[in-house]
């Protein structure tokens, strides 16, 4: 008998709106995203003169990766039941 292969990286979260990782690919995606945010923040903070400069620059550098992450969520999420 053939097994149905799960191609979904994220499944619906029960307690709140959104998705949570369901496979190692989903965890890797979230981990890379969070790692990028931390590295970006630390790099920007080194050359910044104030906290507001750091936050604004971090938000600017996180915009495109966040959009890419949301696209991956919609592409690889499990369907509504």
C-alpha positions as CSV (number, residue, x, y, z in Angstrom):
1,X,0.0,0.0,0.0
2,X,1.3,3.4,-0.9
3,X,1.8,6.0,1.8
4,X,0.7,9.6,1.2
5,X,3.8,11.8,1.3
6,X,3.5,15.0,3.3
7,X,4.7,17.8,1.1
8,X,3.7,20.5,3.6
9,X,6.4,22.2,5.6
10,X,4.0,24.1,7.9
11,X,0.8,23.2,9.6
12,X,-1.9,25.4,11.1
13,X,-1.2,26.4,14.7
14,X,-4.1,25.5,17.0
15,X,-3.9,28.3,19.5
16,X,-3.4,31.3,17.3
17,X,-3.6,32.4,13.7
18,X,-0.6,31.3,11.6
19,X,1.5,28.2,11.0
20,X,4.2,26.3,12.7
21,X,6.9,24.1,11.2
22,X,5.9,20.5,10.6
23,X,9.0,19.1,8.9
24,X,12.7,19.7,9.1
25,X,12.5,21.9,6.0
26,X,10.0,24.2,7.8
27,X,12.3,24.3,10.9
28,X,15.3,25.0,8.7
29,X,13.4,27.9,6.9
30,X,12.4,29.5,10.2
31,X,15.9,29.0,11.7
32,X,17.6,30.6,8.7
33,X,15.2,33.5,8.8
34,X,15.8,34.1,12.5
35,X,19.5,33.7,12.1
36,X,19.5,36.3,9.4
37,X,17.6,38.7,11.6
38,X,19.9,38.3,14.5
39,X,23.1,38.6,12.3
40,X,21.6,41.6,10.6
41,X,20.7,43.3,13.9
42,X,24.2,42.7,15.3
43,X,26.0,44.0,12.2
44,X,23.8,47.1,12.0
45,X,24.2,47.7,15.8
46,X,28.0,47.8,15.5
47,X,28.0,50.9,13.3
48,X,24.9,52.6,14.6
49,X,24.9,55.7,16.8
50,X,21.5,55.3,18.4
51,X,18.9,52.6,19.1
52,X,16.4,54.2,16.7
53,X,18.9,54.0,13.8
54,X,19.5,50.4,14.6
55,X,15.8,49.5,14.7
56,X,15.0,51.4,11.5
57,X,17.9,49.9,9.6
58,X,17.0,46.4,10.9
59,X,13.4,46.8,9.8
60,X,14.6,47.9,6.4
61,X,16.9,44.9,6.0
62,X,14.2,42.5,7.2
63,X,11.5,43.6,4.8
64,X,12.4,41.4,1.8
65,X,13.3,38.3,3.9
66,X,10.0,38.6,5.7
67,X,8.1,38.8,2.4
68,X,9.9,35.7,1.1
69,X,9.1,33.9,4.4
70,X,5.4,34.7,4.0
71,X,5.4,33.5,0.4
72,X,7.1,30.2,1.5
73,X,4.4,29.9,4.3
74,X,1.6,30.2,1.7
75,X,3.3,27.9,-0.8
76,X,4.2,25.1,1.7
77,X,1.4,25.3,4.2
78,X,-1.2,22.6,4.8
79,X,-4.6,23.3,3.4
80,X,-7.6,24.3,5.6
81,X,-9.5,21.3,7.0
